[in-house]
Amino acid sequence: MDRSNLDGFQTQVSELLIRHRSVLDVMSKVQETASRINRSLTKSVTECGCVEVAAKKQTYDSSKNLEENKSYLDTHFTGPLCEHCRDVVTAELGKNLFYLAALCNITDIKLEDVLQKESTRLNTLGVFNLT
């Protein structure tokens, strides 16, 4: 997404957010939508079954470098989301993004600036970004 699309999205959020304009409402909506993302992924596993979570201890060999260890680390997430679950998760991610943009609007921060600064930070820290 280029800058004009991000700015346009942020402006659109500003125009459409009417009922929950308080910073307290927006902060709680960011948390609520994050929980709904978690719930929709959980339901993809437990109700639909299109994906599985197969979690086990991550093996990490301290004698190898970080790049060599990458192949041994796992997401624990197996399978593709079915069309329905993908639609639900995508919608929940979109709602979260909406309220994140609203929080940016309230604090007078450009979403583009957030993305750019985070990208710069990631480029600077590289694999040492372990936060």
MARZA-650879 format. One record per atom (N, C-alpha, C): atom name; x, y, z; residue number from 1; chain. Coordinates in steps of 0.001 Angstrom, whole numbers, plus 500000, padded with zeros to 6 digits. Atoms other than C-alpha are relative to their C-alpha. Layout:
N
r nudo:CA; px:X; py:Y; pz:Z; kenu:NUM; torpa:A $
...
end
This chain:
131
r nudo:N; px:500849; py:498829; pz:500000; kenu:1; torpa:A $
r nudo:CA; px:500000; py:500000; pz:500000; kenu:1; torpa:A $
r nudo:C; px:500894; py:501233; pz:500000; kenu:1; torpa:A $
r nudo:N; px:499150; py:498817; pz:500042; kenu:2; torpa:A $
r nudo:CA; px:501499; py:503323; pz:499046; kenu:2; torpa:A $
r nudo:C; px:499475; py:501089; pz:500938; kenu:2; torpa:A $
r nudo:N; px:500286; py:498923; pz:499040; kenu:3; torpa:A $
r nudo:CA; px:501455; py:506536; pz:501053; kenu:3; torpa:A $
r nudo:C; px:498612; py:500591; pz:499796; kenu:3; torpa:A $
r nudo:N; px:501307; py:499383; pz:500249; kenu:4; torpa:A $
r nudo:CA; px:498378; py:508001; pz:499329; kenu:4; torpa:A $
r nudo:C; px:498867; py:499084; pz:500455; kenu:4; torpa:A $
r nudo:N; px:501020; py:500933; pz:499532; kenu:5; torpa:A $
r nudo:CA; px:496398; py:504841; pz:500104; kenu:5; torpa:A $
r nudo:C; px:499912; py:500002; pz:501524; kenu:5; torpa:A $
r nudo:N; px:500002; py:499954; pz:498538; kenu:6; torpa:A $
r nudo:CA; px:497454; py:504941; pz:503765; kenu:6; torpa:A $
r nudo:C; px:499373; py:501292; pz:500501; kenu:6; torpa:A $
r nudo:N; px:500587; py:498716; pz:499611; kenu:7; torpa:A $
r nudo:CA; px:496636; py:508630; pz:504056; kenu:7; torpa:A $
r nudo:C; px:498495; py:500009; pz:499723; kenu:7; torpa:A $
r nudo:N; px:501424; py:500071; pz:500344; kenu:8; torpa:A $
r nudo:CA; px:493320; py:508039; pz:502294; kenu:8; torpa:A $
r nudo:C; px:499222; py:499141; pz:500982; kenu:8; torpa:A $
r nudo:N; px:500653; py:500877; pz:499021; kenu:9; torpa:A $
r nudo:CA; px:492484; py:505176; pz:504637; kenu:9; torpa:A $
r nudo:C; px:499863; py:500722; pz:501334; kenu:9; torpa:A $
r nudo:N; px:500032; py:499300; pz:498717; kenu:10; torpa:A $
r nudo:CA; px:493358; py:507271; pz:507674; kenu:10; torpa:A $
r nudo:C; px:498959; py:501120; pz:499964; kenu:10; torpa:A $
r nudo:N; px:501021; py:498961; pz:500148; kenu:11; torpa:A $
r nudo:CA; px:491176; py:510130; pz:506390; kenu:11; torpa:A $
r nudo:C; px:498605; py:499379; pz:500018; kenu:11; torpa:A $
r nudo:N; px:501288; py:500691; pz:500033; kenu:12; torpa:A $
r nudo:CA; px:488326; py:507716; pz:505686; kenu:12; torpa:A $
r nudo:C; px:499581; py:499583; pz:501397; kenu:12; torpa:A $
r nudo:N; px:500294; py:500393; pz:498621; kenu:13; torpa:A $
r nudo:CA; px:488550; py:506385; pz:509253; kenu:13; torpa:A $
r nudo:C; px:499542; py:501217; pz:500797; kenu:13; torpa:A $
r nudo:N; px:500358; py:498774; pz:499289; kenu:14; torpa:A $
r nudo:CA; px:488415; py:509946; pz:510580; kenu:14; torpa:A $
r nudo:C; px:498580; py:500440; pz:499676; kenu:14; torpa:A $
r nudo:N; px:501341; py:499594; pz:500420; kenu:15; torpa:A $
r nudo:CA; px:485278; py:510640; pz:508581; kenu:15; torpa:A $
r nudo:C; px:498925; py:499029; pz:500473; kenu:15; torpa:A $
r nudo:N; px:500996; py:501016; pz:499673; kenu:16; torpa:A $
r nudo:CA; px:483536; py:507382; pz:509496; kenu:16; torpa:A $
r nudo:C; px:499860; py:499711; pz:501488; kenu:16; torpa:A $
r nudo:N; px:500074; py:500279; pz:498564; kenu:17; torpa:A $
r nudo:CA; px:484342; py:507113; pz:513195; kenu:17; torpa:A $
r nudo:C; px:499169; py:501089; pz:500661; kenu:17; torpa:A $
r nudo:N; px:500912; py:499020; pz:499429; kenu:18; torpa:A $
r nudo:CA; px:481411; py:508818; pz:514846; kenu:18; torpa:A $
r nudo:C; px:499705; py:499682; pz:501456; kenu:18; torpa:A $
r nudo:N; px:500503; py:500364; pz:498682; kenu:19; torpa:A $
r nudo:CA; px:480229; py:506929; pz:517886; kenu:19; torpa:A $
r nudo:C; px:501092; py:499848; pz:501051; kenu:19; torpa:A $
r nudo:N; px:498946; py:500313; pz:499021; kenu:20; torpa:A $
r nudo:CA; px:483478; py:505901; pz:519577; kenu:20; torpa:A $
r nudo:C; px:501218; py:500900; pz:499784; kenu:20; torpa:A $
r nudo:N; px:498910; py:499070; pz:500292; kenu:21; torpa:A $
r nudo:CA; px:485626; py:509030; pz:519170; kenu:21; torpa:A $
r nudo:C; px:500917; py:500249; pz:501197; kenu:21; torpa:A $
r nudo:N; px:499166; py:499808; pz:498809; kenu:22; torpa:A $
r nudo:CA; px:486921; py:509116; pz:522742; kenu:22; torpa:A $
r nudo:C; px:501225; py:499102; pz:499919; kenu:22; torpa:A $
r nudo:N; px:498779; py:500813; pz:499983; kenu:23; torpa:A $
r nudo:CA; px:490499; py:507929; pz:523129; kenu:23; torpa:A $
r nudo:C; px:499784; py:498739; pz:500828; kenu:23; torpa:A $
r nudo:N; px:500264; py:501184; pz:499174; kenu:24; torpa:A $
r nudo:CA; px:489221; py:505574; pz:525839; kenu:24; torpa:A $
r nudo:C; px:499218; py:498955; pz:499217; kenu:24; torpa:A $
r nudo:N; px:500767; py:500928; pz:500837; kenu:25; torpa:A $
r nudo:CA; px:486689; py:504057; pz:523456; kenu:25; torpa:A $
r nudo:C; px:500900; py:499345; pz:498951; kenu:25; torpa:A $
r nudo:N; px:499148; py:500530; pz:501061; kenu:26; torpa:A $
r nudo:CA; px:489279; py:503675; pz:520714; kenu:26; torpa:A $
r nudo:C; px:501022; py:499022; pz:500566; kenu:26; torpa:A $
r nudo:N; px:499041; py:500934; pz:499389; kenu:27; torpa:A $
r nudo:CA; px:491864; py:502097; pz:523027; kenu:27; torpa:A $
r nudo:C; px:499322; py:498672; pz:500329; kenu:27; torpa:A $
r nudo:N; px:500681; py:501250; pz:499664; kenu:28; torpa:A $
r nudo:CA; px:489301; py:499567; pz:524230; kenu:28; torpa:A $
r nudo:C; px:499582; py:499245; pz:498740; kenu:28; torpa:A $
r nudo:N; px:500351; py:500654; pz:501257; kenu:29; torpa:A $
r nudo:CA; px:488217; py:498884; pz:520633; kenu:29; torpa:A $
r nudo:C; px:501221; py:499322; pz:499367; kenu:29; torpa:A $
r nudo:N; px:498781; py:500647; pz:500500; kenu:30; torpa:A $
r nudo:CA; px:491835; py:498165; pz:519634; kenu:30; torpa:A $
r nudo:C; px:500190; py:498667; pz:500718; kenu:30; torpa:A $
r nudo:N; px:499863; py:501242; pz:499226; kenu:31; torpa:A $
r nudo:CA; px:491979; py:495602; pz:522444; kenu:31; torpa:A $
r nudo:C; px:498914; py:498998; pz:499640; kenu:31; torpa:A $
r nudo:N; px:501111; py:500893; pz:500338; kenu:32; torpa:A $
r nudo:CA; px:488552; py:494186; pz:521604; kenu:32; torpa:A $
r nudo:C; px:500210; py:499345; pz:498641; kenu:32; torpa:A $
r nudo:N; px:499811; py:500579; pz:501331; kenu:33; torpa:A $
r nudo:CA; px:489368; py:493747; pz:517925; kenu:33; torpa:A $
r nudo:C; px:501184; py:499040; pz:499971; kenu:33; torpa:A $
r nudo:N; px:498880; py:500953; pz:499901; kenu:34; torpa:A $
r nudo:CA; px:492693; py:492094; pz:518798; kenu:34; torpa:A $
r nudo:C; px:499504; py:498682; pz:500585; kenu:34; torpa:A $
r nudo:N; px:500579; py:501219; pz:499413; kenu:35; torpa:A $
r nudo:CA; px:490747; py:489642; pz:520961; kenu:35; torpa:A $
r nudo:C; px:499149; py:499255; pz:498984; kenu:35; torpa:A $
r nudo:N; px:500845; py:500634; pz:501017; kenu:36; torpa:A $
r nudo:CA; px:488347; py:489003; pz:518077; kenu:36; torpa:A $
r nudo:C; px:500858; py:499312; pz:498928; kenu:36; torpa:A $
r nudo:N; px:499072; py:500675; pz:500910; kenu:37; torpa:A $
r nudo:CA; px:491308; py:488185; pz:515821; kenu:37; torpa:A $
r nudo:C; px:500413; py:498668; pz:500619; kenu:37; torpa:A $
r nudo:N; px:499620; py:501235; pz:499301; kenu:38; torpa:A $
r nudo:CA; px:492476; py:485658; pz:518408; kenu:38; torpa:A $
r nudo:C; px:498860; py:499004; pz:499984; kenu:38; torpa:A $
r nudo:N; px:501161; py:500895; pz:499962; kenu:39; torpa:A $
r nudo:CA; px:488959; py:484238; pz:518692; kenu:39; torpa:A $
r nudo:C; px:499719; py:499394; pz:498632; kenu:39; torpa:A $
r nudo:N; px:500292; py:500529; pz:501334; kenu:40; torpa:A $
r nudo:CA; px:488492; py:483900; pz:514930; kenu:40; torpa:A $
r nudo:C; px:501033; py:498948; pz:499587; kenu:40; torpa:A $
r nudo:N; px:498990; py:501024; pz:500294; kenu:41; torpa:A $
r nudo:CA; px:491792; py:482025; pz:514588; kenu:41; torpa:A $
r nudo:C; px:499777; py:498745; pz:500842; kenu:41; torpa:A $
r nudo:N; px:500301; py:501144; pz:499132; kenu:42; torpa:A $
r nudo:CA; px:490873; py:479831; pz:517552; kenu:42; torpa:A $
r nudo:C; px:498852; py:499179; pz:499427; kenu:42; torpa:A $
r nudo:N; px:501149; py:500710; pz:500576; kenu:43; torpa:A $
r nudo:CA; px:487532; py:478982; pz:515931; kenu:43; torpa:A $
r nudo:C; px:500379; py:499279; pz:498713; kenu:43; torpa:A $
r nudo:N; px:499527; py:500686; pz:501206; kenu:44; torpa:A $
r nudo:CA; px:489353; py:478116; pz:512700; kenu:44; torpa:A $
r nudo:C; px:500593; py:498646; pz:500351; kenu:44; torpa:A $
r nudo:N; px:499410; py:501254; pz:499535; kenu:45; torpa:A $
r nudo:CA; px:491146; py:475440; pz:514694; kenu:45; torpa:A $
r nudo:C; px:498944; py:499114; pz:500643; kenu:45; torpa:A $
r nudo:N; px:500851; py:500829; pz:499147; kenu:46; torpa:A $
r nudo:CA; px:488484; py:474277; pz:517144; kenu:46; torpa:A $
r nudo:C; px:498619; py:499709; pz:499439; kenu:46; torpa:A $
r nudo:N; px:501333; py:500239; pz:500554; kenu:47; torpa:A $
r nudo:CA; px:485235; py:474621; pz:515187; kenu:47; torpa:A $
r nudo:C; px:500043; py:499553; pz:498548; kenu:47; torpa:A $
r nudo:N; px:499917; py:500344; pz:501417; kenu:48; torpa:A $
r nudo:CA; px:486103; py:474558; pz:511504; kenu:48; torpa:A $
r nudo:C; px:500985; py:498858; pz:499779; kenu:48; torpa:A $
r nudo:N; px:498976; py:501032; pz:500169; kenu:49; torpa:A $
r nudo:CA; px:489277; py:472509; pz:511691; kenu:49; torpa:A $
r nudo:C; px:500812; py:500129; pz:498724; kenu:49; torpa:A $
r nudo:N; px:499242; py:499844; pz:501258; kenu:50; torpa:A $
r nudo:CA; px:490704; py:473925; pz:508462; kenu:50; torpa:A $
r nudo:C; px:501495; py:500164; pz:500266; kenu:50; torpa:A $
r nudo:N; px:498591; py:499864; pz:499620; kenu:51; torpa:A $
r nudo:CA; px:493954; py:474651; pz:510311; kenu:51; torpa:A $
r nudo:C; px:500210; py:499317; pz:501339; kenu:51; torpa:A $
r nudo:N; px:499655; py:500626; pz:498732; kenu:52; torpa:A $
r nudo:CA; px:495757; py:473059; pz:513217; kenu:52; torpa:A $
r nudo:C; px:501136; py:500759; pz:500654; kenu:52; torpa:A $
r nudo:N; px:498868; py:499486; pz:499243; kenu:53; torpa:A $
r nudo:CA; px:498080; py:474226; pz:515933; kenu:53; torpa:A $
r nudo:C; px:500681; py:498796; pz:500619; kenu:53; torpa:A $
r nudo:N; px:499223; py:501120; pz:499474; kenu:54; torpa:A $
r nudo:CA; px:500766; py:471698; pz:516684; kenu:54; torpa:A $
r nudo:C; px:501220; py:500593; pz:500694; kenu:54; torpa:A $
r nudo:N; px:498940; py:499300; pz:499270; kenu:55; torpa:A $
r nudo:CA; px:502857; py:473365; pz:519359; kenu:55; torpa:A $
r nudo:C; px:500879; py:499022; pz:500760; kenu:55; torpa:A $
r nudo:N; px:499023; py:500762; pz:499239; kenu:56; torpa:A $
r nudo:CA; px:505977; py:471902; pz:520808; kenu:56; torpa:A $
r nudo:C; px:501182; py:500919; pz:500269; kenu:56; torpa:A $
r nudo:N; px:498838; py:499191; pz:499656; kenu:57; torpa:A $
r nudo:CA; px:509205; py:473178; pz:522233; kenu:57; torpa:A $
r nudo:C; px:500770; py:500367; pz:498739; kenu:57; torpa:A $
r nudo:N; px:499186; py:499542; pz:501117; kenu:58; torpa:A $
r nudo:CA; px:511160; py:475262; pz:519762; kenu:58; torpa:A $
r nudo:C; px:501444; py:499567; pz:500261; kenu:58; torpa:A $
r nudo:N; px:498609; py:500407; pz:499844; kenu:59; torpa:A $
r nudo:CA; px:514585; py:473762; pz:519214; kenu:59; torpa:A $
r nudo:C; px:500890; py:501115; pz:499472; kenu:59; torpa:A $
r nudo:N; px:499071; py:498930; pz:500356; kenu:60; torpa:A $
r nudo:CA; px:517365; py:476298; pz:519117; kenu:60; torpa:A $
r nudo:C; px:501398; py:499549; pz:500397; kenu:60; torpa:A $
r nudo:N; px:498632; py:500441; pz:499773; kenu:61; torpa:A $
r nudo:CA; px:520990; py:475325; pz:518763; kenu:61; torpa:A $
r nudo:C; px:500889; py:501227; pz:500176; kenu:61; torpa:A $
r nudo:N; px:499205; py:498805; pz:499707; kenu:62; torpa:A $
r nudo:CA; px:523128; py:477988; pz:520428; kenu:62; torpa:A $
r nudo:C; px:501369; py:499985; pz:499315; kenu:62; torpa:A $
r nudo:N; px:498715; py:500052; pz:500703; kenu:63; torpa:A $
r nudo:CA; px:526188; py:476773; pz:518534; kenu:63; torpa:A $
r nudo:C; px:499864; py:500483; pz:498552; kenu:63; torpa:A $
r nudo:N; px:500236; py:499525; pz:501368; kenu:64; torpa:A $
r nudo:CA; px:524565; py:477885; pz:515247; kenu:64; torpa:A $
r nudo:C; px:499579; py:501463; pz:500044; kenu:64; torpa:A $
r nudo:N; px:500417; py:498600; pz:500062; kenu:65; torpa:A $
r nudo:CA; px:523897; py:481426; pz:514090; kenu:65; torpa:A $
r nudo:C; px:498477; py:500085; pz:499800; kenu:65; torpa:A $
r nudo:N; px:501443; py:499807; pz:500094; kenu:66; torpa:A $
r nudo:CA; px:520413; py:482914; pz:513874; kenu:66; torpa:A $
r nudo:C; px:499437; py:499535; pz:498671; kenu:66; torpa:A $
r nudo:N; px:500476; py:500412; pz:501323; kenu:67; torpa:A $
r nudo:CA; px:520069; py:482308; pz:510150; kenu:67; torpa:A $
r nudo:C; px:499921; py:498480; pz:499888; kenu:67; torpa:A $
r nudo:N; px:499998; py:501461; pz:500039; kenu:68; torpa:A $
r nudo:CA; px:520971; py:478633; pz:510532; kenu:68; torpa:A $
r nudo:C; px:498869; py:499430; pz:500853; kenu:68; torpa:A $
r nudo:N; px:501061; py:500478; pz:499115; kenu:69; torpa:A $
r nudo:CA; px:518427; py:478248; pz:513341; kenu:69; torpa:A $
r nudo:C; px:498606; py:500228; pz:499429; kenu:69; torpa:A $
r nudo:N; px:501315; py:499675; pz:500564; kenu:70; torpa:A $
r nudo:CA; px:515581; py:479710; pz:511248; kenu:70; torpa:A $
r nudo:C; px:499255; py:498764; pz:499517; kenu:70; torpa:A $
r nudo:N; px:500659; py:501180; pz:500570; kenu:71; torpa:A $
r nudo:CA; px:514877; py:476397; pz:509556; kenu:71; torpa:A $
r nudo:C; px:499457; py:499054; pz:501077; kenu:71; torpa:A $
r nudo:N; px:500465; py:500864; pz:498921; kenu:72; torpa:A $
r nudo:CA; px:514343; py:474730; pz:512945; kenu:72; torpa:A $
r nudo:C; px:498842; py:500603; pz:500785; kenu:72; torpa:A $
r nudo:N; px:501063; py:499324; pz:499262; kenu:73; torpa:A $
r nudo:CA; px:511854; py:477287; pz:514247; kenu:73; torpa:A $
r nudo:C; px:498711; py:499912; pz:499212; kenu:73; torpa:A $
r nudo:N; px:501275; py:500291; pz:500624; kenu:74; torpa:A $
r nudo:CA; px:508176; py:476751; pz:513536; kenu:74; torpa:A $
r nudo:C; px:498938; py:500990; pz:500472; kenu:74; torpa:A $
r nudo:N; px:501134; py:499152; pz:499611; kenu:75; torpa:A $
r nudo:CA; px:504977; py:478830; pz:513550; kenu:75; torpa:A $
r nudo:C; px:498971; py:499212; pz:500808; kenu:75; torpa:A $
r nudo:N; px:500961; py:500905; pz:499367; kenu:76; torpa:A $
r nudo:CA; px:503063; py:475821; pz:514938; kenu:76; torpa:A $
r nudo:C; px:498627; py:500067; pz:499339; kenu:76; torpa:A $
r nudo:N; px:501262; py:499808; pz:500715; kenu:77; torpa:A $
r nudo:CA; px:500312; py:476779; pz:512469; kenu:77; torpa:A $
r nudo:C; px:500066; py:499174; pz:498725; kenu:77; torpa:A $
r nudo:N; px:499950; py:500936; pz:501113; kenu:78; torpa:A $
r nudo:CA; px:499496; py:474063; pz:509936; kenu:78; torpa:A $
r nudo:C; px:498725; py:500063; pz:499185; kenu:78; torpa:A $
r nudo:N; px:501125; py:500030; pz:500912; kenu:79; torpa:A $
r nudo:CA; px:497259; py:474190; pz:506899; kenu:79; torpa:A $
r nudo:C; px:499573; py:501382; pz:499554; kenu:79; torpa:A $
r nudo:N; px:500530; py:498723; pz:500484; kenu:80; torpa:A $
r nudo:CA; px:495578; py:476898; pz:504849; kenu:80; torpa:A $
r nudo:C; px:498622; py:500276; pz:500612; kenu:80; torpa:A $
r nudo:N; px:501348; py:499625; pz:499559; kenu:81; torpa:A $
r nudo:CA; px:492572; py:478806; pz:506149; kenu:81; torpa:A $
r nudo:C; px:499019; py:499727; pz:498867; kenu:81; torpa:A $
r nudo:N; px:501041; py:500169; pz:501020; kenu:82; torpa:A $
r nudo:CA; px:489404; py:477813; pz:504325; kenu:82; torpa:A $
r nudo:C; px:499487; py:501397; pz:499617; kenu:82; torpa:A $
r nudo:N; px:500479; py:498701; pz:500498; kenu:83; torpa:A $
r nudo:CA; px:487654; py:480586; pz:502386; kenu:83; torpa:A $
r nudo:C; px:499194; py:500750; pz:501064; kenu:83; torpa:A $
r nudo:N; px:500820; py:499355; pz:498969; kenu:84; torpa:A $
r nudo:CA; px:485146; py:481267; pz:505170; kenu:84; torpa:A $
r nudo:C; px:500866; py:500544; pz:501133; kenu:84; torpa:A $
r nudo:N; px:499148; py:499562; pz:498895; kenu:85; torpa:A $
r nudo:CA; px:487763; py:481432; pz:507925; kenu:85; torpa:A $
r nudo:C; px:500921; py:501140; pz:499571; kenu:85; torpa:A $
r nudo:N; px:499155; py:498922; pz:500518; kenu:86; torpa:A $
r nudo:CA; px:490050; py:483576; pz:505762; kenu:86; torpa:A $
r nudo:C; px:499205; py:501305; pz:499950; kenu:86; torpa:A $
r nudo:N; px:500844; py:498802; pz:500047; kenu:87; torpa:A $
r nudo:CA; px:487154; py:486018; pz:505225; kenu:87; torpa:A $
r nudo:C; px:499775; py:500575; pz:501389; kenu:87; torpa:A $
r nudo:N; px:500248; py:499548; pz:498630; kenu:88; torpa:A $
r nudo:CA; px:486424; py:486169; pz:508956; kenu:88; torpa:A $
r nudo:C; px:501259; py:500625; pz:500603; kenu:88; torpa:A $
r nudo:N; px:498746; py:499483; pz:499441; kenu:89; torpa:A $
r nudo:CA; px:490062; py:486635; pz:509987; kenu:89; torpa:A $
r nudo:C; px:500373; py:501317; pz:499312; kenu:89; torpa:A $
r nudo:N; px:499703; py:498768; pz:500743; kenu:90; torpa:A $
r nudo:CA; px:490563; py:489251; pz:507248; kenu:90; torpa:A $
r nudo:C; px:499120; py:501145; pz:500485; kenu:90; torpa:A $
r nudo:N; px:500920; py:498960; pz:499505; kenu:91; torpa:A $
r nudo:CA; px:487486; py:491167; pz:508451; kenu:91; torpa:A $
r nudo:C; px:500423; py:500475; pz:501385; kenu:91; torpa:A $
r nudo:N; px:499578; py:499623; pz:498642; kenu:92; torpa:A $
r nudo:CA; px:488712; py:491098; pz:512056; kenu:92; torpa:A $
r nudo:C; px:501303; py:500796; pz:499966; kenu:92; torpa:A $
r nudo:N; px:498768; py:499228; pz:500160; kenu:93; torpa:A $
r nudo:CA; px:492173; py:492278; pz:510996; kenu:93; torpa:A $
r nudo:C; px:499689; py:501411; pz:499501; kenu:93; torpa:A $
r nudo:N; px:500403; py:498688; pz:500522; kenu:94; torpa:A $
r nudo:CA; px:490502; py:495096; pz:509065; kenu:94; torpa:A $
r nudo:C; px:499410; py:500893; pz:501076; kenu:94; torpa:A $
r nudo:N; px:500579; py:499211; pz:498899; kenu:95; torpa:A $
r nudo:CA; px:488496; py:496201; pz:512102; kenu:95; torpa:A $
r nudo:C; px:501093; py:500493; pz:500934; kenu:95; torpa:A $
r nudo:N; px:498898; py:499610; pz:499134; kenu:96; torpa:A $
r nudo:CA; px:491674; py:496222; pz:514167; kenu:96; torpa:A $
r nudo:C; px:500795; py:501138; pz:499356; kenu:96; torpa:A $
r nudo:N; px:499289; py:498958; pz:500725; kenu:97; torpa:A $
r nudo:CA; px:493420; py:498297; pz:511512; kenu:97; torpa:A $
r nudo:C; px:499214; py:501313; pz:500023; kenu:97; torpa:A $
r nudo:N; px:500867; py:498815; pz:499932; kenu:98; torpa:A $
r nudo:CA; px:490445; py:500699; pz:511490; kenu:98; torpa:A $
r nudo:C; px:500220; py:500746; pz:501312; kenu:98; torpa:A $
r nudo:N; px:499853; py:499341; pz:498701; kenu:99; torpa:A $
r nudo:CA; px:490766; py:501372; pz:515208; kenu:99; torpa:A $
r nudo:C; px:501438; py:500429; pz:500270; kenu:99; torpa:A $
r nudo:N; px:498609; py:499554; pz:499900; kenu:100; torpa:A $
r nudo:CA; px:494550; py:501552; pz:515006; kenu:100; torpa:A $
r nudo:C; px:500162; py:501336; pz:499281; kenu:100; torpa:A $
r nudo:N; px:499965; py:498728; pz:500732; kenu:101; torpa:A $
r nudo:CA; px:494147; py:504276; pz:512367; kenu:101; torpa:A $
r nudo:C; px:499269; py:501090; pz:500776; kenu:101; torpa:A $
r nudo:N; px:500731; py:499026; pz:499187; kenu:102; torpa:A $
r nudo:CA; px:491590; py:505976; pz:514618; kenu:102; torpa:A $
r nudo:C; px:500871; py:500499; pz:501153; kenu:102; torpa:A $
r nudo:N; px:499088; py:499615; pz:498924; kenu:103; torpa:A $
r nudo:CA; px:494116; py:505961; pz:517454; kenu:103; torpa:A $
r nudo:C; px:501100; py:500932; pz:499464; kenu:103; torpa:A $
r nudo:N; px:499034; py:499097; pz:500646; kenu:104; torpa:A $
r nudo:CA; px:496647; py:507513; pz:515083; kenu:104; torpa:A $
r nudo:C; px:499370; py:501382; pz:499792; kenu:104; torpa:A $
r nudo:N; px:500677; py:498723; pz:500206; kenu:105; torpa:A $
r nudo:CA; px:494096; py:510208; pz:514219; kenu:105; torpa:A $
r nudo:C; px:499889; py:500792; pz:501293; kenu:105; torpa:A $
r nudo:N; px:500169; py:499327; pz:498713; kenu:106; torpa:A $
r nudo:CA; px:493413; py:511011; pz:517860; kenu:106; torpa:A $
r nudo:C; px:501314; py:500590; pz:500498; kenu:106; torpa:A $
r nudo:N; px:498688; py:499566; pz:499502; kenu:107; torpa:A $
r nudo:CA; px:497116; py:511311; pz:518652; kenu:107; torpa:A $
r nudo:C; px:500765; py:500842; pz:498979; kenu:107; torpa:A $
r nudo:N; px:499400; py:499203; pz:501071; kenu:108; torpa:A $
r nudo:CA; px:497841; py:513236; pz:515412; kenu:108; torpa:A $
r nudo:C; px:501309; py:499377; pz:499511; kenu:108; torpa:A $
r nudo:N; px:498867; py:500755; pz:500540; kenu:109; torpa:A $
r nudo:CA; px:500232; py:510551; pz:514185; kenu:109; torpa:A $
r nudo:C; px:499559; py:499403; pz:498670; kenu:109; torpa:A $
r nudo:N; px:500300; py:500581; pz:501306; kenu:110; torpa:A $
r nudo:CA; px:500313; py:509514; pz:510542; kenu:110; torpa:A $
r nudo:C; px:500333; py:498514; pz:500019; kenu:110; torpa:A $
r nudo:N; px:499791; py:501442; pz:500083; kenu:111; torpa:A $
r nudo:CA; px:499921; py:505779; pz:510015; kenu:111; torpa:A $
r nudo:C; px:501229; py:499695; pz:499138; kenu:111; torpa:A $
r nudo:N; px:498824; py:500161; pz:500861; kenu:112; torpa:A $
r nudo:CA; px:502506; py:506072; pz:507243; kenu:112; torpa:A $
r nudo:C; px:501283; py:500187; pz:500795; kenu:112; torpa:A $
r nudo:N; px:498812; py:499765; pz:499183; kenu:113; torpa:A $
r nudo:CA; px:504989; py:507488; pz:509765; kenu:113; torpa:A $
r nudo:C; px:500277; py:498823; pz:500928; kenu:113; torpa:A $
r nudo:N; px:499852; py:501164; pz:499126; kenu:114; torpa:A $
r nudo:CA; px:504353; py:504568; pz:512109; kenu:114; torpa:A $
r nudo:C; px:500639; py:498856; pz:499223; kenu:114; torpa:A $
r nudo:N; px:499469; py:501084; pz:500826; kenu:115; torpa:A $
r nudo:CA; px:504991; py:502066; pz:509321; kenu:115; torpa:A $
r nudo:C; px:501445; py:500280; pz:499583; kenu:115; torpa:A $
r nudo:N; px:498647; py:499656; pz:500437; kenu:116; torpa:A $
r nudo:CA; px:508063; py:503926; pz:508082; kenu:116; torpa:A $
r nudo:C; px:500997; py:499878; pz:501140; kenu:116; torpa:A $
r nudo:N; px:499085; py:500084; pz:498855; kenu:117; torpa:A $
r nudo:CA; px:509626; py:504226; pz:511548; kenu:117; torpa:A $
r nudo:C; px:500226; py:498556; pz:500431; kenu:117; torpa:A $
r nudo:N; px:499840; py:501410; pz:499633; kenu:118; torpa:A $
r nudo:CA; px:508954; py:500574; pz:512307; kenu:118; torpa:A $
r nudo:C; px:500864; py:499276; pz:498979; kenu:118; torpa:A $
r nudo:N; px:499185; py:500616; pz:501045; kenu:119; torpa:A $
r nudo:CA; px:510438; py:499537; pz:508974; kenu:119; torpa:A $
r nudo:C; px:501470; py:500395; pz:500151; kenu:119; torpa:A $
r nudo:N; px:498626; py:499541; pz:499779; kenu:120; torpa:A $
r nudo:CA; px:513525; py:501654; pz:509643; kenu:120; torpa:A $
r nudo:C; px:500607; py:499298; pz:501201; kenu:120; torpa:A $
r nudo:N; px:499521; py:500690; pz:498798; kenu:121; torpa:A $
r nudo:CA; px:513830; py:500140; pz:513114; kenu:121; torpa:A $
r nudo:C; px:500334; py:498547; pz:499688; kenu:121; torpa:A $
r nudo:N; px:499760; py:501397; pz:500368; kenu:122; torpa:A $
r nudo:CA; px:513535; py:496614; pz:511690; kenu:122; torpa:A $
r nudo:C; px:501236; py:499867; pz:499121; kenu:122; torpa:A $
r nudo:N; px:498821; py:500030; pz:500869; kenu:123; torpa:A $
r nudo:CA; px:516116; py:497379; pz:509010; kenu:123; torpa:A $
r nudo:C; px:501277; py:500216; pz:500809; kenu:123; torpa:A $
r nudo:N; px:498828; py:499712; pz:499171; kenu:124; torpa:A $
r nudo:CA; px:518488; py:498748; pz:511650; kenu:124; torpa:A $
r nudo:C; px:500331; py:498818; pz:500890; kenu:124; torpa:A $
r nudo:N; px:499771; py:501083; pz:499039; kenu:125; torpa:A $
r nudo:CA; px:518034; py:495929; pz:514165; kenu:125; torpa:A $
r nudo:C; px:500121; py:498636; pz:499346; kenu:125; torpa:A $
r nudo:N; px:499967; py:501283; pz:500700; kenu:126; torpa:A $
r nudo:CA; px:517552; py:493109; pz:511670; kenu:126; torpa:A $
r nudo:C; px:499527; py:498873; pz:500888; kenu:126; torpa:A $
r nudo:N; px:500405; py:501168; pz:499223; kenu:127; torpa:A $
r nudo:CA; px:517422; py:489737; pz:513356; kenu:127; torpa:A $
r nudo:C; px:500102; py:500250; pz:501499; kenu:127; torpa:A $
r nudo:N; px:499891; py:499703; pz:498571; kenu:128; torpa:A $
r nudo:CA; px:518219; py:491389; pz:516690; kenu:128; torpa:A $
r nudo:C; px:498745; py:500672; pz:500532; kenu:128; torpa:A $
r nudo:N; px:501287; py:499466; pz:499577; kenu:129; torpa:A $
r nudo:CA; px:514658; py:492712; pz:516795; kenu:129; torpa:A $
r nudo:C; px:499245; py:498880; pz:500718; kenu:129; torpa:A $
r nudo:N; px:500582; py:501115; pz:499242; kenu:130; torpa:A $
r nudo:CA; px:513636; py:490256; pz:519508; kenu:130; torpa:A $
r nudo:C; px:499021; py:500491; pz:501049; kenu:130; torpa:A $
r nudo:N; px:500958; py:499454; pz:499016; kenu:131; torpa:A $
r nudo:CA; px:510943; py:492322; pz:521216; kenu:131; torpa:A $
r nudo:C; px:498647; py:499395; pz:499830; kenu:131; torpa:A $
end
